Amino acid sequence: MGAIPQALFCLIFIALGRLDVRGGVYKELTTPLGHEIMRHAKSADMRSFIDPSVSPCDDFYGYACGKYPSINAASRETDKSIGLALRDGYLRRVRQLLNEPKMSTDRPMETRVKYFYESCLNTTALRMNQRSHLLHILREFGGMPAVEGSTWDESKFDAIDMMATLLRRYGKITFLGVSVGPDIANSQINRLSLGQRDDLVVIKDEESMKLVKKVRLKWRLQQLLGVSPERAQKTAIEIGTLDSELGRSGIDRKMVGDPRLRQRLTVISSLTETYGPSLNFTRFVSTWLDHDYQLPVYEYVPGYLWQLNKILSSTPKRVLANYMLSSLVEDFVVELEPEKQQQQQEDYCAVRTTDLFPAVVDHMVYHSLEQQSPHIPVILRQLFQELKDTFEAMLNGPDLEWLDEQTRNGMVEKLKLMSFQISGEESVDFEEHYGSLIISSADYYGNIERLLEVRALNLREDLQRPQSKPIFYDDTIDSPCYVREANMVVFPASHMQHRYFWDDVYPAALKYGTLGFDLAHEIAHAFDDSNLLFDGKGNLRDSWSSDAKTSFKLLKQCLVDQFSELRFGNQKLPRRETQGENIADNVGIRIALAAYQKWLLDHSKTVDAGTEALPHMPQTPLQLFFLSLTQTMCSDVLPERRHAHVMTSVHAPSEARVRAMMGNTRSFAEAFQCGNTTRMNPPLRCKVY
């Protein structure tokens, strides 16, 4: 924390001591003194990250975030970033809400998730029942070879039958990826997709990640299932090797933007004919659904399917069974360490409840935050519309003469149709999501089993449902996202938390540099190198003119070349032809900046210099905009995890993102008066749109 005058420290202490605390969150500081305290606190927070020894014109990330690692250092367990801090704050609120007594006024969905949370806290029952329940589940499928040893009956094992039965019974995806979602050509209908697993990590040389996974699996086999150390070690190695083999022919989504290059529409019988008996799609689908399926399906990543076909035909049955059943074990694992404190268990159970009931928990958090600050959703909606209007003006401006009228009009129409939603704002119909799911406060493992059964049923029933609206809650939403099928920007409830980014009493520069950039980044995603192929209704409609495509490709190539020369640690970033996130950064910062500049112009008569400044900070309003934007990206990643971070994250490392964004923005160099020879004022800039 930066230096704060001693007198102000006293004022802060006295003021906070008088505040009414509700749920661990301070009520609004509405007095002039409260406003001044908040502005000083924000200034101290921002200054604490700044390294004044670094020139902003030489390395703006090093300047804005240079001292962040010394305050928020990464550990062996986790990296550090503002996104993770938001997640932690969100989970603290979740734990607080789940710990509140059940009331007669609670909605049914809230009562049920509280019962689930209680079942997770019952560590005595968890310890007593874990192994017996796991063994019971595994023996439903003939037992796990690693556990059963020589008594396991290989003659009863069939890989296709096991894959289909696990999927039908518990919704478990093992070797073959199975998903139901909007058709890329018609988002109003659902389509079955078969192929590469969505969770497949395509890393060819990351040994440290594989080692961690093997060690964790070995521990679970020994501690949870009573497998001998030797057999646990052998099984973990075999499963790890199989994982590597599966990833050998997978496609990294970041490398292929056009969905037509990784999937094609076909029929089940054609897949069976192509891949043969080892990967019999007809038998797999009919066993899973309990009936034949005649409608077209998407074949997703043929290279992965050929590799899977090879694995199924050449791998011992014992290894295949261990691999598939180990994925089922994951859902029932609760790592109960004897020394774990009550709060640690509460933290774990809050995460588990959030992961399993994301829509319900999001709504609980949203409702809590809205009650505290009802104006924030209104501000977000207004800001979203303001940014859309700004981008529309940019699209219609003279700088984009390479866009022909038809292409430009199509983009404007899509932009106008784009909608906005905060996750959790819509009330959840528990019965619609979870049916008649029974949750007991005394039966954690039974709760998990019944929940998996409901998920399995929902997956099958999704094939019969029209795609009236996209499903956002398969997983927790931790960061803003653009949903292509709905042409919608979704903002996470966690970002409504107070004062991480912006507050009414802060300069508007902070609102546009944080919330504004986040929203503008997602708006820009609608027109990146993969989503531009889709229209305003989420349907694949390649309507761009050939000249516009050629010009866009040249503009994108500038980013490809630029990022392949940037470094993270001691290595260059990999060269990637897909540039979705970098395009969104490149365009998003210009949208947010233009919107802020318009705000300054519109409020020039009512806003004085003091309003658009923070105490003890000499930065101009525009400098505050760039500083606040950059500090949302401050992070610390341990050196040994940096390669995996580069290979698995959809974003470039934060320091590379900042250096590219600021270097490509002429207004940045002007705001900080960077000379022509400085690193942040390069002679060549990349500009998309």
N, C-alpha and C positions, 0 to 999 in steps of 0.2 A: 504494500500500500504506500502511495506517495506521501510526502510530508504534508501534514495538516496543522495549521496554527494551533497552539495549545489552548487558546481561548475557545476556538471553534470545537476542539475535542471535548471541552467541558460542556459546551452547549449541546453537542450531539449526545453526550452521555446523559445529561439531564432530560433532554427531550425524549430520547428513547426509553428512559426509565419511566416516563409518564404515559407512554403509549399503551393503549389497550391491545393486548396480543390475543389474536383469535386464530387457532389452528397453526401457530408458529409463524404466521405472516402478519407483519405490522399493518394496521389500518392506514388509510391514506393520511399522509402528512399534508394537511390542507392549509395550514397557517403560513404566513410569509416566512417565519423562522424555519418551519418545516421545509418549505421550498428551497431556502438557502442552504439548509443542511444537505438536502438531496443533491443540489448542484455541486457543492463542495465534495461530497462523497463520490460523485461520478467523476469529477475532475481528478481526485486522488486515485481512483481506480484506473482511469485511462493513463495517467502519468506514471503509474507504477509499472506499466508494461514497456514504456518508452526507454530506449537506450540513446541518450543524447550524444553519445560519442560516435554514433553512426550518422552519416549524412543522409537525409531523406532523398536526396538526388542521386545518391550512389546505390543505396539498398534500402528501399522504403519498408520492406518487410522487417529487415534487421533493425531499422529505426523504430517502427511502430510496435514490434513484438519482441525486441531484443532481450528484455528482462522477463518475459513470460515464463520461460522454462525454470528460472530460479524461484519463481513463486508457485508455479503449477508444474512441477517436474513429473515426467512420466515415470512409472514404476515397472517392476517386472510383471505386474498383473495387468496394467492398462496404460494406454497413451493418455494424453491430456489435450483437451480442446474446449472451446466454448460450447460446441454441440454436445459434448459429453457432460459438461456442467449443467446445461439445460436439461438433459436427460436425468441427471442426478436430482435436480430440483423437482422435476416432474414426479420422479419415483418417491421422493420424500412426501410430496402431497398425496400420492396414491396410498402410501403406508398410513398416513394420517387419516385419510378418508375411510380406509378399510378398518382401522382401529376404533373408529367411532361406534358407539353402541347402536345396535339395530333398533330402529324406531318403527312405530306403526305407520308413519308417514313415508317410509322408504318405499321406493318402487320395487316391484318383484325382482327385477334384474339386479338391483343393488343388494337385496337380501341374499340372493343366490351366490353372488361373487364373494360376499362377506363370509358365507358358510364355507366356500372353497378355501378362502384365505385362512379361516380357523383350522380347517383340516390340515393345512400345510404347517401350521404352528405347533401341532400336536406331535412333538418330536419323540415322545415315548412310543406312541402308536406307530410312527414312521419306522423306528428302529425295529420294533417287534415284527412288523408285517412285510417289510420290504423284500427280503429274500424269498419268502414263501409266495408272495404275490407274483414276483418276477418269474419264479420257476413255474408257477401255475400257468401264466400267460405263455411262456415258451413251450411248455409241453402240449399246449393246444395245437402247436404246429409241429409236433413230433420231437420237441426238445432241441436244444442247441448242442451241436457236437462237442464244442469245447467244454460244456458242462457234463454231458452224458458220457463222454469218453467212449469206451468200447461197446457200450450198450446201445449207442445210437444206431438206428436201423437205416442204412443207406438206401436199401431197396425201396423204401416208402417215399423217398424224396424225389420230387420233380420240380425243376427250377421255375418253369412257366406257371405251374399250378401254385407254387409257393408265392411267387410275385403277385399273382392275381388274387389269391386268398388273403394275403396281408393287406392288399389294397382294399378289397371288399370289406374285410372285417374291421380294420382299424385305420384305413386311409393311408397306410404306410407306402411311400414310394421308395423303392429299393434300387434296382438297376435301371428300370425304364421310367423315364419322366412321363407323367400323365397329368394333363391340365385341361380345364374347361374355361374358355374365355371368349370374348367377342371375336367374331370373324374379322380379319383385317379388311375384307372387301365390303362387309356389311355388319357394322357394330351392333345392329339390333338383334342379331341371332348369335347363339353360342355355338362354339365349334370345339370338338375334341382334338387335342394335340398329343402326339406320341413321339418320344425321342429323347434327346438329351435332358438330363435333370437340370432344373433351374438352380439347384444349389451346388452344381459341379464347379469345383475350383480348378481352373485350367492354368496350372503353374508347372512348368517343366523342370525347374531346378531349385525349388525352395525346400531344401532339406529340413530346415529348422521347424517349419510348420508341420511337416510329416512326422517329425520326431515327437513334437508335443502331442499330436493326436495319438500316436502309438503308445506313449507313456500313459496318457489318460485312459485309453481303452484297456491297457494291461491292468491298471489300478482297479478299474471297475469290474473286470472279470474276476480278479482276486478277491476284492473286498466285498463286492455285492453278490457274487454268485459262487464264491468258494472254489474257484478254479486254481489249480496249483500254479506256482510262479513260472515253472518251465512251460506248461501248456498255455498259460496266459500270454507269455512272451512270444511264443510261436504263433499263436492266433493273431495277436496284435500286428506282428510283422506281415503275416499273410493278408490280413485285411488292408493294411497300409499299402502293400504292393498292388493289390487289386484296385485300390483307389487311384494309384498312379497310372495303372494301365487304362482305366476308364477315362482319365483326363487326357490321355495321349492324343486322342483324335477329337476332342471336344473343341468347340468354338467359343472364344472369348467374346461376349456380347459387345464389348467396347471396340472390337476390331471389325465388326460387320454391322453397318447401320441399316441397310436396306433389308427388311424382313424377308423379301422374296429370295434373297441369296442364301437363307438358312432353312427355309421351310417351303413345302409345296403341297398342294391339295391332291389327295389321292383317295383310295378306298382300302378297307382292311384286307380284302382278298388279294389285292395287288401287293401290299406289304408282305403278306405271307408268302406269296410266290417269289418275291424278290429276295427275302432273307432266309427262307427255308425253315426246316423243322426246329432248329435250335432256338429260333426266335419266332415262334409261331404266333403271329398277331391275332389270328382268328380265334385260336383257343384261349389266348390270354384275355381278350376283350369279352368273349362270351362267358368265360368263367367269372370274370370281374362283375359283369352286368347281369349275369344269369339269363342272358338272351343274346341272340345274334344282333349285330349292329351294322346297318347297311348304308348309313349316311356318310358323306365324304369326311375325311379327317386330314389333319396336317401331319405330314412326315417332317419331324423337326431334327435337323442336322444329320443327314445320312451317314457322314463319316463316323459319328458317334455310334450309330446303330450297327454299322459294319464291325466296329471294334467290340461292341457288346456281343454281337453274334459270335465272334471269335472267342471271347472270354467264356461265354456260356457253353461252348462246345469243347473247350480244352481245359477248363478248370475243374479240379476234383469237387465232387458234390459236397463234401464236408466243408470245404472252404467257402463255396457259394452259400451254404446254409448259415454258416457262422456270420458271413457278411450281412446277409439279409436280416437275421434275427438280432444282430448287434444294433441295427438301426431302431428296432422296436424297443430294445432295452433303454435307449436314450430317453424316451418319453417318461420312463418311470424312475429315473435316477434322481435321488435326493442325497447329495453328499453331506452326510451328518458327521461333522467333526466334533469330537467330545468337548473341545474347549470353546466351541462356538457360543457366543453370547446371545441373549434374547434379541437384542437389536439387530445383530447379524442375521438371525433367523427371520426376523420381520422383514429385513431388507430383501433377503432371498425370496421370501414368499410374496412380497409385493411385486418383484420382477416376474415371478412365475405366474401370478394372477394376471398381470398385464399382458404377458406373452400369450396366454391362453384365451383371454377374454378382452382383446384390444378394443373392440367397439364399445363395450360396456364401460370399461375403465376410462376410455377417452371421454365418454359422455359425462361421467362423474366428475372428471377433472375440469372439463369445459364448464359445466354447470357451476362448480365451485369458483372458478376464475371469473366467470361472467357475473356472479353475484358480487364479487369483490370489486370488479371494474367493468360495469356494463357498457362503458363507452368504447372499450378496446375493439370489440368486433365491428362496431360502427366505423371506427377510424380505419381499420384494416380494409373494409369494403370501399370506403371512400378513396383510400390510397390506391387500391387495386384499379379502380375506375380511372383515377388520375393518371396512372402509369400506362394504362391501355390507350387513353387519349393522347398521351405524349408519344407513344410508339406509332400510333396511327399518323400523327403529324410528321414523324420522321419518315415513315413509308411513303407518304405523299409529297415529301420534300424534294428539292432539286438535286440533293446529293446522290440519289439512287437512280440515276438516269439509265443504268444498265437493266433496270427492271422494266419490261414492256408493260403496257397498260393492262392486258389481260391477266398476267401473272400478279401484278400489283393489286388489281381489284380482288383477285382470289385470296390474297394474303389479308387484305383489309376486311373482307367478309369473314374470314376465319377468326381474325382478331376480335371483331365485334361479337361473334357468337361465343367467344370464350367466357366461361363462368368461373365462379370462385366459391370455395367452401372451406370452412374451418373444421378439421376433424373433431368429431364429438358433438357438434352443435345440433345435429339431428338426433332426436330421441331414438333409442334402440328398441325394436320389438324383439324381446328375448326369445319368444316362441318362434318367431320367423327365423332367427339365427340358430337357435339351439333346440327347437322342438320341445319335447317333454323331458328334457334332461333333468335327471334327479341328482342333486348335490347334497351330500351329507357332511356335516361338520366333523364327523368322526371316521371318515373313510376316504382318505386322500387318494389312495391307489385306485379304489373303485371309481372315484370321481374322474380320474384321468382316463380310465378304461371306457367309461360311459361317454366322455367327451370325444374321445377318438372315434367311437362308434357313430356319434352324431356327425362328425366331420366326414367320415366315410360315406354316410348316407347322403349328406349334402352334395358331395362331389358327384355322385351318381345322378341325383335329382337335378343338378345344374344342367345336365344335358337336355332335360325336358323343359327347362324354363326359358322364356324369351329374355333377351338381355335388355331389360328395361333401364337399368342403370349399372355402372361399373361397381364392382365390389372393391372397396378400399381397405378392408380390414382383415385380409389374410394375415397380415403382419402389422406390428406397431409402426405408426408413422412418426419418425423422429425428426425429419427435416422436410421442408417444403418440397412438393413434387408436382409435376405436370402429368395428368392422366390423359394419354393420347386418345383412348377410346371415347372419352366424354368431352374432350377439348376443355378440360377444367384444371385450374390450379387449386391444389389442396394444401392448406396451411396447417401445421400440427398444433394441437392444443398447447403443447409444451412451450411454444413461442409466444403465447399470451402471458406468460409469467412476467411479473413486474420487474422492470428496471434492469433486466439483462441487456436489453437493447435500447429501449426508449421509454420516456415518460413525458407527460404533459409539460413539466417544468424544465426539461432539457431543451437545448437548441433544436430547431427543426432539422438542422444538418444531420443530427444523429438518427432521426426517424427515416430520412431518405437514404442515408448511408447504410442502415442496417435492415430494417423491415422493407424499405423501398427497394434496396438492391436484391434482397431475397425474392421478393415478388417479381421484380423485373427479370431476374434470372430465369424464373420458371415461365414467365410469359414468352421470353425469347426461345425457350425450348420448343415451343410450337413450330418454330421455323429453323430448327437445327438440321443437320444433314440426314437425319432419318425421319423426323416428324414432319418435315415440309412436304413429304409425299402424301400426307393425309389431310382431308378437308375438315371443315368446321364441325362435321358430325362424327368425326372419328373414323371415316372410311378411307381406305386406300384409293387415292385418286390422283394419279401422276399428271397434274394439269399444267406444270411449268413448261414454258416454251424452251426449245433447244438452246436458244441464245442465252436465256436467263440461267439455264443449268450450267452452261459453259462458263459464264461470268462468275457464278456462285462457286464453282469448283476451283477457279483460280484464286478467289478470295479465301476460300478454305485452305488451299494449299499453303498460303502464307502462314497460317497457324500451324499446320503440320510441320513445316520447316522450322518455325520458331520454337515450338515446344520440344522438338527432337534435339535441339541444341542446349536446352536448359538442363540444369543439374539438380539432383537432390542428394546431399551428402557427397560422395565421391563418384557417383555414376550419372551418366546422361539418362534422361527419360527415354523410354522406348518410343520408337517412331510408330505412330498410329494414324491410319487414314481416317478413322472416325474421330470427329472432333466435337461431339454434341455438347459436352460440358464446357469446353473452351469457347465454343461459339456463344453459348448462353452467358458466359462471363463477359465476353467481348461486347456483346450487344446489351446485356443487362446493366452494366455500369454506365453506359451511355444513356439508356432510358432513365435510370434513377437520377443521374446527374442533370439531364435536361429538365426533368420534372422539378428538381430542387431549384435550379436556376430560374425557372418560371415562377416558382413559389416566391423566391427572393424578389423578383421583379414585381409580382402582384402585391407584395407586402412591404414594398420599399418605403412607404409613407408611415407605416404603423410599427415597424420593427426597428429598434435601435441596435447599436453595436453590442450593447451589454446582453441583450436577449439572445443573440446568436453567438454567444461566447460562453466559456466556462471559467470559473475563478482560477487564477494562477496558471492559465493556459493562454499563450500568446497567439494561438492559431486563428487564422481568419475563418469565416464560415465555410469557404470551399475547402480549406485545409482540414477542418473538422470533419467534413463529409468524407474525404478520402481516408482520414485517420480512423474514423468510426467503422467504416467498411472493412478496412484491413484488420482491425483488432477483433472482428468477429471470426477471423480466420487464424488467429494465434493458436499455435499448437506445439506439442513436444512429443516426438516419436523417438524411442530408443534406437540407436544405430543398427542393432541387430534385427530390428523389425522394419527397417526402411525399405528393403527390397520387396518384401511381401506387401507393404503398404502401397508401393507404386504399382505392383502387379494386380492387386485385387480391388483397389479403390476406383470408383468411377471417376473421381476427380483427380487432377494432378495434385501433387503436394502443395500445401498452402503457400509456401514461399514462392514456388514457381507460378502459381495462379496470380499472386499479388504483383510480382515483377512483370508478368506479361500484361496484366490488365492496366497497370499504371503506365507502363512504357508505351502501350498502344493508345493511351488517352492524352491527347495534346493538352487538354485543360489541366491535367495534373502537373505537367512541366511548367505551365504558366502560373499555376497557383503557388508552386514552391520555388519559382524563379530558377529552374534548373538550366544550367548552361548547355550549349550544344555538344560539349564533350563528355557530359555526365551519362552514366549508365541508364538512368531513368528517363532520359530524353534522347532516344535513339534516332538515327537518320531515317530508318525504315519502320513504318508502323503497319500493323495488320488491322483491317477494319472490315467487318461484315455488316451489311445494312448501314 
